[in-house]
Amino acid sequence: MLRKLSVLLVVWLCYATAQAQSLHPEPVKITAQLIHADSSTPRAMVFNFLNPFIRLRKSAAFDEQNRLASSGEMIFTQNMTIQYNNTFINLYVQPGDSVHLLIDGALLKNKNFEWLSISGDHATESTQVNLWHHYFSRYTSKALQQAGSVTTMKDSATQEYARCLAMLENYSKQYSLLPAVKKWAAIDIRNTISYWASDNLTVKDSITGRMILNHALYRESLFDQYNENGFQSMMFPYHLGNYAHTLLKTDSSIYNLQQHGRYAEAAKRALRLLSGEPKSLSRDYMLFNFINTLLPKSPQLADSLPTLPSLFHDTLTYAYLLQAADNIQHPVLNEKPVAGISYFNNGRTETIPPVEVLAYLTKKYPGKVLYIDIYATWCVPCFKEMEKMPEIKAGVDTSKIVFINLCLQSEIENWSKLVQSKKHPGEHYFLDEDATKLFMGMYAIEGFPSYFLLNKNGKAETLKAPRPSDGTMLVNKLNRLIR
């Protein structure tokens, strides 16, 4: 408790300092009303507020009056997304905004969001951003050349940017886009092209035959990566992450040190490289992103790097890193009952009444360590991890551990086939579409596969447990919890 209070105090002090500097965090509030609903109408939403320094998604279910609400802290004017009706709703929000969604359940099968009305702050901008993003994603696709060199890749990216801008110009004339929306769309296009280019993070030079790390491509003026206006697009953090990834690969020892569990040494070498970048919010994100990826494996890392605070341009972004480290070391669960869960029991599928998922599992398997694999039937990396499970089980006392498999965002028929094939032994649960949304938001699931680890006392040890491919690290962790 004292640790939690001290971290919150540091974060509060950083927030106060940030108020006098550049970043001003405020909540964005979203409310929704559902009309003309029936039993087939989806009743849950996932909110991706997309603050790049908070790896958090939230979820909510419509209540008996067909209403719901959620909020998330934002620091940039940017787009955010909401998952509903098997699609993404894009909103254009500013910190402090309140937005209301009216959803007509009778029109959900209609195209072009005829079932959605947006009101409140920046409603016109959000409506235009949503329709443009939907149009752009449907009618354009990656057309970059395969890179023979960084120069070829740059030329291809420039040409693709011009092509997409022409598409935007025609669309803008037809639908009278607001200047702010048009400006946002140009930034988003630029960063989408950067994301397409990530297929070629490493290229072979057509003349010399040498392998080239293309961080130089991302540094091109086309991407304007040190301009904080880039954060208006949710794609900008991907750009910065890819740039940092290829930059850090120029020092092969960083990866090798991580492979041997020497995370502090790896981080110090990475900080030397990243500190060469211009001091900016962009560099803050690169620092945050790199350290944050190591925190699940070394939760005390942020405290063990004395030079780290001085490298941050804004005290608020460093405060977010401290908060991320504390969340990993001291996970706090705020569980609510979830309906729509099925359990595979001796060849039959049983429906479970609404339950708080982790509380239900710890009660069902008392005194056991629980290793929970969260996956989807279409997820290729999930199955690659599953192939490593026999090695993990060989290194632990399986009588003291329950291996639980939670299948999300999948078709129940595909789940049933997988379970009956017996290729992935353990306890099997399936969550339907609404249950998936609520579960992913409640437990901040960023993607698949994800792994939870609960100790013998039913407490969450970590919501970012090692993967089966982490091998010895996972085996040691499980054996420590058993003892």
JOPE-V127945 format. One record per residue. N is the residue number from 1. RES is the residue in one small letter. NEAR is the number of other ideal C-beta (glycine too) atoms within 12 Angstrom. Layout:
n-><N,N>
res-><RES,RES>
near-><NEAR,NEAR>
//
This chain:
n-><1,2,3,4,5,6,7,8,9,10,11,12,13,14,15,16,17,18,19,20,21,22,23,24,25,26,27,28,29,30,31,32,33,34,35,36,37,38,39,40,41,42,43,44,45,46,47,48,49,50,51,52,53,54,55,56,57,58,59,60,61,62,63,64,65,66,67,68,69,70,71,72,73,74,75,76,77,78,79,80,81,82,83,84,85,86,87,88,89,90,91,92,93,94,95,96,97,98,99,100,101,102,103,104,105,106,107,108,109,110,111,112,113,114,115,116,117,118,119,120,121,122,123,124,125,126,127,128,129,130,131,132,133,134,135,136,137,138,139,140,141,142,143,144,145,146,147,148,149,150,151,152,153,154,155,156,157,158,159,160,161,162,163,164,165,166,167,168,169,170,171,172,173,174,175,176,177,178,179,180,181,182,183,184,185,186,187,188,189,190,191,192,193,194,195,196,197,198,199,200,201,202,203,204,205,206,207,208,209,210,211,212,213,214,215,216,217,218,219,220,221,222,223,224,225,226,227,228,229,230,231,232,233,234,235,236,237,238,239,240,241,242,243,244,245,246,247,248,249,250,251,252,253,254,255,256,257,258,259,260,261,262,263,264,265,266,267,268,269,270,271,272,273,274,275,276,277,278,279,280,281,282,283,284,285,286,287,288,289,290,291,292,293,294,295,296,297,298,299,300,301,302,303,304,305,306,307,308,309,310,311,312,313,314,315,316,317,318,319,320,321,322,323,324,325,326,327,328,329,330,331,332,333,334,335,336,337,338,339,340,341,342,343,344,345,346,347,348,349,350,351,352,353,354,355,356,357,358,359,360,361,362,363,364,365,366,367,368,369,370,371,372,373,374,375,376,377,378,379,380,381,382,383,384,385,386,387,388,389,390,391,392,393,394,395,396,397,398,399,400,401,402,403,404,405,406,407,408,409,410,411,412,413,414,415,416,417,418,419,420,421,422,423,424,425,426,427,428,429,430,431,432,433,434,435,436,437,438,439,440,441,442,443,444,445,446,447,448,449,450,451,452,453,454,455,456,457,458,459,460,461,462,463,464,465,466,467,468,469,470,471,472,473,474,475,476,477,478,479,480,481,482,483>
res-><m,l,r,k,l,s,v,l,l,v,v,w,l,c,y,a,t,a,q,a,q,s,l,h,p,e,p,v,k,i,t,a,q,l,i,h,a,d,s,s,t,p,r,a,m,v,f,n,f,l,n,p,f,i,r,l,r,k,s,a,a,f,d,e,q,n,r,l,a,s,s,g,e,m,i,f,t,q,n,m,t,i,q,y,n,n,t,f,i,n,l,y,v,q,p,g,d,s,v,h,l,l,i,d,g,a,l,l,k,n,k,n,f,e,w,l,s,i,s,g,d,h,a,t,e,s,t,q,v,n,l,w,h,h,y,f,s,r,y,t,s,k,a,l,q,q,a,g,s,v,t,t,m,k,d,s,a,t,q,e,y,a,r,c,l,a,m,l,e,n,y,s,k,q,y,s,l,l,p,a,v,k,k,w,a,a,i,d,i,r,n,t,i,s,y,w,a,s,d,n,l,t,v,k,d,s,i,t,g,r,m,i,l,n,h,a,l,y,r,e,s,l,f,d,q,y,n,e,n,g,f,q,s,m,m,f,p,y,h,l,g,n,y,a,h,t,l,l,k,t,d,s,s,i,y,n,l,q,q,h,g,r,y,a,e,a,a,k,r,a,l,r,l,l,s,g,e,p,k,s,l,s,r,d,y,m,l,f,n,f,i,n,t,l,l,p,k,s,p,q,l,a,d,s,l,p,t,l,p,s,l,f,h,d,t,l,t,y,a,y,l,l,q,a,a,d,n,i,q,h,p,v,l,n,e,k,p,v,a,g,i,s,y,f,n,n,g,r,t,e,t,i,p,p,v,e,v,l,a,y,l,t,k,k,y,p,g,k,v,l,y,i,d,i,y,a,t,w,c,v,p,c,f,k,e,m,e,k,m,p,e,i,k,a,g,v,d,t,s,k,i,v,f,i,n,l,c,l,q,s,e,i,e,n,w,s,k,l,v,q,s,k,k,h,p,g,e,h,y,f,l,d,e,d,a,t,k,l,f,m,g,m,y,a,i,e,g,f,p,s,y,f,l,l,n,k,n,g,k,a,e,t,l,k,a,p,r,p,s,d,g,t,m,l,v,n,k,l,n,r,l,i,r>
near-><9,9,18,19,13,16,28,21,18,27,31,20,20,29,28,18,22,28,20,14,22,21,34,22,33,25,25,38,29,38,30,40,25,34,22,16,25,14,8,14,25,34,33,36,39,43,42,38,39,38,38,41,41,33,33,31,31,40,40,33,35,29,17,10,13,23,23,34,25,35,26,38,32,38,38,40,34,40,41,44,32,41,28,38,33,16,26,25,35,40,49,44,44,28,28,21,31,25,41,24,38,25,35,24,26,16,21,25,16,15,15,17,33,17,29,37,24,34,21,27,25,32,24,24,33,41,31,35,42,38,32,38,36,24,26,31,22,15,15,27,15,21,19,31,23,17,30,22,25,32,21,25,37,30,21,31,39,24,19,29,33,20,23,34,27,17,27,33,18,18,28,26,12,14,22,15,29,21,14,24,33,26,25,42,39,33,39,38,38,38,41,36,42,43,30,31,43,30,20,32,30,23,33,20,20,18,13,12,11,14,20,27,29,38,37,25,38,41,27,27,16,30,37,26,40,27,22,30,25,36,41,36,41,33,37,41,35,32,43,43,32,36,41,38,28,31,32,37,25,25,25,15,20,31,21,16,23,28,19,16,21,21,30,27,25,32,38,27,27,38,35,22,29,40,25,20,30,18,19,26,37,37,31,43,42,45,43,41,33,39,44,37,29,38,33,34,31,29,27,21,33,38,23,22,34,13,19,29,25,14,34,38,29,36,31,38,45,38,37,40,43,40,35,35,35,27,32,33,26,24,28,20,24,15,23,24,20,37,25,29,33,28,29,31,16,11,11,13,23,15,20,26,14,20,26,25,39,35,24,28,33,29,16,23,26,16,19,29,38,42,43,40,39,38,41,29,30,18,23,14,20,32,24,16,31,32,18,27,34,18,19,33,24,14,23,28,17,22,13,21,32,34,36,34,40,45,43,44,33,31,18,27,15,19,32,21,20,29,31,18,16,12,17,32,21,30,27,38,42,38,39,28,31,34,37,41,38,40,43,36,34,34,39,32,34,23,20,29,39,34,42,37,39,38,28,22,14,25,21,33,33,33,33,36,35,32,33,36,23,27,21,20,28,34,28,19,32,39,20,17,29,25,13>
//
